[in-house]
Amino acid sequence: MRRFAVPMLLIALTATLAAFGTALLAFPDTAAAQGARAGLPADAWAWGLMAAALATGLSSLAGGYAVAKLGSAAVGALAEKPDLFGRLLIFVGLAEGIAIYGVIISILILNRLA
Protein backbone atom coordinates (compact mmCIF):
# COMPACT_ATOMS: atom_id res chain seq x y z
CA MET A 1 0.00 0.00 0.00
CA ARG A 2 2.87 2.36 0.75
CA ARG A 3 4.11 2.39 -2.84
CA PHE A 4 0.84 3.97 -4.00
CA ALA A 5 0.97 6.96 -1.62
CA VAL A 6 3.42 9.13 -3.58
CA PRO A 7 1.79 8.63 -7.01
CA MET A 8 -1.63 9.41 -5.53
CA LEU A 9 -0.29 12.64 -4.03
CA LEU A 10 1.26 13.60 -7.36
CA ILE A 11 -1.99 12.87 -9.19
CA ALA A 12 -3.94 15.01 -6.71
CA LEU A 13 -1.41 17.85 -6.97
CA THR A 14 -1.52 17.69 -10.77
CA ALA A 15 -5.32 17.74 -10.73
CA THR A 16 -5.34 20.77 -8.43
CA LEU A 17 -2.88 22.66 -10.61
CA ALA A 18 -4.76 21.67 -13.77
CA ALA A 19 -8.05 22.93 -12.35
CA PHE A 20 -6.48 26.20 -11.30
CA GLY A 21 -4.71 26.62 -14.63
CA THR A 22 -7.92 25.91 -16.53
CA ALA A 23 -9.75 28.52 -14.47
CA LEU A 24 -7.09 31.12 -15.22
CA LEU A 25 -7.08 30.26 -18.92
CA ALA A 26 -10.87 30.35 -19.13
CA PHE A 27 -11.26 33.62 -17.23
CA PRO A 28 -8.00 35.61 -17.63
CA ASP A 29 -9.80 38.96 -17.79
CA THR A 30 -11.67 38.21 -14.59
CA ALA A 31 -8.47 37.36 -12.73
CA ALA A 32 -6.73 40.47 -14.03
CA ALA A 33 -9.73 42.66 -13.19
CA GLN A 34 -9.97 41.28 -9.67
CA GLY A 35 -6.25 41.85 -9.15
CA ALA A 36 -6.44 45.40 -10.50
CA ARG A 37 -9.44 46.17 -8.32
CA ALA A 38 -7.52 44.98 -5.27
CA GLY A 39 -4.49 47.06 -6.30
CA LEU A 40 -2.40 44.00 -7.15
CA PRO A 41 -0.73 43.00 -10.38
CA ALA A 42 -2.38 40.09 -12.20
CA ASP A 43 0.59 37.83 -11.45
CA ALA A 44 0.37 38.49 -7.72
CA TRP A 45 -3.36 37.79 -7.81
CA ALA A 46 -2.79 34.51 -9.67
CA TRP A 47 -0.04 33.38 -7.27
CA GLY A 48 -2.25 34.24 -4.31
CA LEU A 49 -5.04 32.09 -5.70
CA MET A 50 -2.53 29.32 -6.37
CA ALA A 51 -1.29 29.50 -2.78
CA ALA A 52 -4.83 29.31 -1.43
CA ALA A 53 -5.66 26.33 -3.63
CA LEU A 54 -2.49 24.50 -2.66
CA ALA A 55 -2.98 25.21 1.04
CA THR A 56 -6.45 23.70 0.96
CA GLY A 57 -5.65 20.83 -1.38
CA LEU A 58 -2.43 19.64 0.21
CA SER A 59 -3.68 19.98 3.76
CA SER A 60 -6.79 17.99 2.85
CA LEU A 61 -4.64 15.29 1.30
CA ALA A 62 -2.39 15.19 4.35
CA GLY A 63 -5.38 15.09 6.68
CA GLY A 64 -6.96 12.26 4.72
CA TYR A 65 -3.71 10.30 4.74
CA ALA A 66 -3.30 10.83 8.50
CA VAL A 67 -6.87 9.77 9.23
CA ALA A 68 -6.46 6.68 7.04
CA LYS A 69 -3.34 5.54 8.84
CA LEU A 70 -4.56 6.51 12.30
CA GLY A 71 -8.06 5.15 11.74
CA SER A 72 -6.84 1.70 10.82
CA ALA A 73 -4.53 1.62 13.83
CA ALA A 74 -7.35 2.87 16.06
CA VAL A 75 -9.70 0.12 14.91
CA GLY A 76 -7.01 -2.46 15.66
CA ALA A 77 -6.43 -1.00 19.12
CA LEU A 78 -10.17 -0.84 19.84
CA ALA A 79 -10.52 -4.51 18.95
CA GLU A 80 -8.08 -5.37 21.73
CA LYS A 81 -8.97 -2.70 24.32
CA PRO A 82 -12.38 -1.05 23.90
CA ASP A 83 -11.72 1.33 26.81
CA LEU A 84 -9.29 3.34 24.62
CA PHE A 85 -12.13 4.80 22.54
CA GLY A 86 -11.95 8.32 24.03
CA ARG A 87 -8.20 8.64 23.60
CA LEU A 88 -8.26 7.35 20.05
CA LEU A 89 -11.11 9.65 19.10
CA ILE A 90 -8.99 12.62 20.18
CA PHE A 91 -6.11 11.48 17.97
CA VAL A 92 -8.37 11.06 14.95
CA GLY A 93 -9.82 14.53 15.61
CA LEU A 94 -6.33 16.02 15.70
CA ALA A 95 -5.55 14.37 12.36
CA GLU A 96 -8.70 15.89 10.87
CA GLY A 97 -7.61 19.26 12.21
CA ILE A 98 -4.80 19.34 9.64
CA ALA A 99 -7.35 19.92 6.87
CA ILE A 100 -9.13 22.59 8.89
CA TYR A 101 -5.85 24.46 9.39
CA GLY A 102 -5.30 24.47 5.64
CA VAL A 103 -8.75 25.92 5.02
CA ILE A 104 -8.09 28.63 7.62
CA ILE A 105 -4.80 29.53 5.92
CA SER A 106 -6.60 29.70 2.56
CA ILE A 107 -9.21 32.04 4.02
CA LEU A 108 -6.45 34.26 5.41
CA ILE A 109 -4.70 34.33 2.03
CA LEU A 110 -7.91 35.20 0.19
CA ASN A 111 -8.73 37.93 2.70
CA ARG A 112 -5.30 39.41 2.16
CA LEU A 113 -5.89 39.45 -1.61
CA ALA A 114 -9.23 41.22 -1.38
Secondary structure by P-SEA (a helix, b strand, c coil): cccaaaaaaaaaaaaaaaaaaaaaaacaaaaaaaaaaacccaaaaaaaaaaaaaaaaaaaaaaaaaaaaaaaaaaaaaaacccaaaaaaaaaaaaaaaaaaaaaaaaaaaaaac
